[in-house]
Amino acid sequence: MSIEADLLEFLVEAKKATYAAYGDGAYIPPLLAGSKQLEYFRGDFGYRDIYFGSRFFVGQETVYRHHEPLWSMVYSGGIRHPVGVDVSRIYSFLRQAMRLVSPDNPYRGPAILVDGDFVYTESHNGDTGRFDGRERIFCCEREVYALVYTGGYLAN
């Protein structure tokens, strides 16, 4: 396997094993005061997701290989105001979408997911090396959540 294939396999595995699976319940004691931190390790690879906030949040995911940062993505977004929808339902649906992350689309969730009144969409430009994108959740055709992200390989 190539380093990119290994990275993508690991990244998908790590995302599914942290926030997508457990939400905020997956975090460990954080390195940065006031943040939430999630980690996952396998073999030569490590994954760390550190974020601040809840209804509105900002964060950074980093993949390490041999303890060196290899790839990273920064993101910000959250609940739109006024919502009129139970916030826990929105984040539960978000985790459902994020569990569908794949090596073909390793950033957030699938291009589209529909479950009852909820619709999740994700679109991006670029590739694993350098990209930017946006995810949105609609309920009853009204946007209730939005997030933007960007990232890629880190050059040393």
Secondary structure, DSSP 8 states (H G I E B T S, - for coil): --HHHHHHHHHHHHHHHTHHHHGGGG-B--SSTT-EEEEEEETTEEEEEEEEESSEEEEEEEEEETTEEEEEEEEEEEE-SS--S-HHHHHHHHHHHHTT-BTTB-SSS-SEEEETTEEEEEEEEEETTEEEEEEEEEETTEEEEEEEEEEEE---
